[in-house]
């Protein structure tokens, strides 16, 4: 696979597992687009803060969001976060 890589993670709550097992791919990536949730939609889903801290340990930093929407109750709906190395 040619480098650099843009990694898109939209894995319905399995981000932490993918990041843990995908260190080689992550090390080849310059940017990550992460499907993120401020609050988990199901019990096993990782929150954005937890996943972003794990990415920070791999020298990625939060660079913004692609979109942001709110539910009828005012809660932030899932969004795409950009992180760069």
C-alpha positions in Angstrom: 0.0 0.0 0.0 1.4 3.4 -0.9 2.1 5.9 1.8 0.9 8.2 3.3 -2.4 6.8 4.4 -5.6 8.4 5.5 -7.3 6.0 7.9 -11.1 6.1 8.2 -12.4 4.3 11.3 -16.2 3.7 11.4 -16.4 0.4 13.2 -19.4 0.9 15.5 -17.7 0.9 18.9 -14.7 -1.3 18.1 -12.3 1.6 17.6 -10.2 0.6 20.7 -9.8 -3.0 19.5 -8.9 -1.8 16.0 -6.3 0.7 17.2 -4.7 -1.9 19.6 -4.3 -4.5 16.8 -3.7 -2.0 14.0 -0.5 -0.3 15.2 1.4 -1.0 12.0 -1.3 0.6 9.8 -1.6 3.5 12.3 2.1 4.1 12.1 1.8 4.5 8.3 -1.0 7.0 8.6 -0.8 10.8 8.5 -4.4 11.4 9.4 -7.4 9.5 10.9 -11.1 10.3 10.3 -12.8 8.8 13.3 -16.6 8.1 13.5 -17.0 9.3 17.1 -19.6 9.4 19.8 -19.6 11.8 22.8 -21.9 9.3 24.6 -21.9 5.6 23.7 -24.9 4.4 21.7 -24.5 0.9 23.2 -22.8 -0.5 26.3 -19.6 -1.6 24.6 -19.0 1.5 22.4 -16.0 3.6 23.3 -16.5 7.3 23.8 -14.6 9.9 21.7 -12.5 11.0 24.6 -11.2 7.5 25.3 -10.4 6.8 21.6 -8.8 10.2 21.1 -6.5 9.7 24.1 -5.4 6.4 22.7 -4.7 8.1 19.4 -2.7 10.8 21.2 -0.5 8.1 22.6 0.3 7.3 18.9 1.2 11.0 18.3 -2.1 12.0 16.7 -3.9 15.2 17.7 -7.4 16.4 17.3 -7.7 18.7 14.3 -11.5 19.3 14.1 -14.7 17.8 13.0 -16.4 17.2 9.7 -19.9 17.7 10.9 -21.9 18.2 14.1 -25.6 17.6 14.7 -27.8 17.6 17.7 -30.7 15.3 18.6 -34.1 16.6 19.6 -32.9 16.3 23.3 -29.9 18.5 22.6 -27.3 15.7 22.8 -24.5 15.6 20.3 -25.1 13.0 17.7 -22.2 10.8 16.3 -19.8 12.9 14.2 -16.6 12.5 12.1 -13.5 13.8 14.0 -10.2 14.5 12.2 -6.9 13.7 13.9 -3.5 14.3 12.3 0.0 13.0 13.1 
